[in-house]
Amino acid sequence: MIFYFTSTGNSLYVAKHLDDELVSIPQELNKANRHYKADKIGIVCPLFEFEMPELVKRFIRESEFETDYFYVVITYGCHHGGVAERTRDFLKSIGRDTNYINTIIMFDNAIIVFDMDQQRSIDPEKKVDEHIAQIKADIDAEKSFIQPAPKDETDFYMGYTHMVKEHGPMYSFPLYRVTDACIGCGTCTRVCPMGCVHLEDGKPVHDYTNCVNCMACIQACPTKALQFATVKEPNPNARYRNPNITLSEIIRANRQN
Ligand SMILES: Cc1cc2nc3c(=O)[nH]c(=O)nc-3n(C[C@H](O)[C@H](O)[C@H](O)COP(=O)(O)O)c2cc1C
């Protein structure tokens, strides 16, 4: 049994290779009294600013898991920043011992920082399928492992946290604006894991109260009509979805309405 969160399909792609029973975290969060029992229970999610996303932490914190083997796989794009050890410590702080935590480098969908077309050109070097196979073998063998945090990665993490402390976050709300290219298709309303987007007069309106800044809406817009409002994007004409995952799968994973 795997609980997953995805905004552009990478984590869903990994989850699909690791288990047949997949459960969407954003949808499960709507249920009260969450108690799960399985031989193995896994969490698969993206890395957000060197951490497990807050909504995933909340899901784990507020759920009960009855299992002999609890594991976490975090997908990321360029630097994991030693997240496995921090995740172990977070889980320990809420009383959950974890058997296995690993990361897997994939396409970097941080559209606010990177040109998606440029990322596409370096994607094959990441050898995703080989890494997934290795992680699957580990989990099948119920290996005990927490990925160590090498110094260069923790330095990177420290550098980033220092920068945010000095200069504030990289983005500010409102995050997005809607251009005339919008055709009112409502895709953005269906891929949002937090139900933050609705249509008014045929155009998307964001309520940022619960927004987790996953950027699923901007990435999925078929006409690229959603753009960052205050930050200059490296390439406003390039968007990403994992090539092995369909838009319908992202909608099925995240849809709230
Ligand atoms: C808000 C946000 C923050 C991110 N932060 C990091 C990061 O700190 N380090 C990194 O290597 N990748 C980062 N990424 C890239 C994603 O973790 C990576 O592309 C992941 O595989 C996306 O998974 P998904 O398609 O399942 O959402 C970030 C992406 C987003 C949208």
PDBQT file of the ligand as one rigid body, heavy atoms in Angstrom, charges set to zero:
ROOT
HETATM    1  C1  LIG A 301       7.623  24.003  -4.962  1.00  0.00    +0.000 C 
HETATM    2  C2  LIG A 301       8.692  23.077  -5.436  1.00  0.00    +0.000 A 
HETATM    3  C3  LIG A 301       9.871  22.947  -4.713  1.00  0.00    +0.000 A 
HETATM    4  C4  LIG A 301      10.883  22.078  -5.146  1.00  0.00    +0.000 A 
HETATM    5  N1  LIG A 301      12.024  21.960  -4.406  1.00  0.00    +0.000 NA
HETATM    6  C5  LIG A 301      13.029  21.151  -4.823  1.00  0.00    +0.000 A 
HETATM    7  C6  LIG A 301      14.232  21.029  -4.070  1.00  0.00    +0.000 A 
HETATM    8  O1  LIG A 301      14.407  21.615  -3.007  1.00  0.00    +0.000 OA
HETATM    9  N2  LIG A 301      15.229  20.261  -4.570  1.00  0.00    +0.000 N 
HETATM   10  C7  LIG A 301      15.095  19.570  -5.757  1.00  0.00    +0.000 A 
HETATM   11  O2  LIG A 301      16.037  18.910  -6.164  1.00  0.00    +0.000 OA
HETATM   12  N3  LIG A 301      13.928  19.599  -6.453  1.00  0.00    +0.000 NA
HETATM   13  C8  LIG A 301      12.893  20.382  -6.021  1.00  0.00    +0.000 A 
HETATM   14  N4  LIG A 301      11.718  20.443  -6.734  1.00  0.00    +0.000 N 
HETATM   15  C9  LIG A 301      11.523  19.536  -7.896  1.00  0.00    +0.000 C 
HETATM   16  C10 LIG A 301      10.618  18.346  -7.557  1.00  0.00    +0.000 C 
HETATM   17  O3  LIG A 301      10.868  17.847  -6.267  1.00  0.00    +0.000 OA
HETATM   18  C11 LIG A 301      10.779  17.199  -8.566  1.00  0.00    +0.000 C 
HETATM   19  O4  LIG A 301      10.703  17.629  -9.875  1.00  0.00    +0.000 OA
HETATM   20  C12 LIG A 301       9.762  16.089  -8.281  1.00  0.00    +0.000 C 
HETATM   21  O5  LIG A 301      10.184  14.899  -8.920  1.00  0.00    +0.000 OA
HETATM   22  C13 LIG A 301       8.361  16.424  -8.762  1.00  0.00    +0.000 C 
HETATM   23  O6  LIG A 301       7.516  15.347  -8.469  1.00  0.00    +0.000 OA
HETATM   24  P1  LIG A 301       5.991  15.273  -8.944  1.00  0.00    +0.000 P 
HETATM   25  O7  LIG A 301       5.993  15.315 -10.455  1.00  0.00    +0.000 OA
HETATM   26  O8  LIG A 301       5.514  13.973  -8.426  1.00  0.00    +0.000 OA
HETATM   27  O9  LIG A 301       5.285  16.423  -8.327  1.00  0.00    +0.000 OA
HETATM   28  C14 LIG A 301      10.696  21.307  -6.338  1.00  0.00    +0.000 A 
HETATM   29  C15 LIG A 301       9.507  21.443  -7.060  1.00  0.00    +0.000 A 
HETATM   30  C16 LIG A 301       8.517  22.328  -6.629  1.00  0.00    +0.000 A 
HETATM   31  C17 LIG A 301       7.245  22.441  -7.439  1.00  0.00    +0.000 C 
ENDROOT
TORSDOF 0
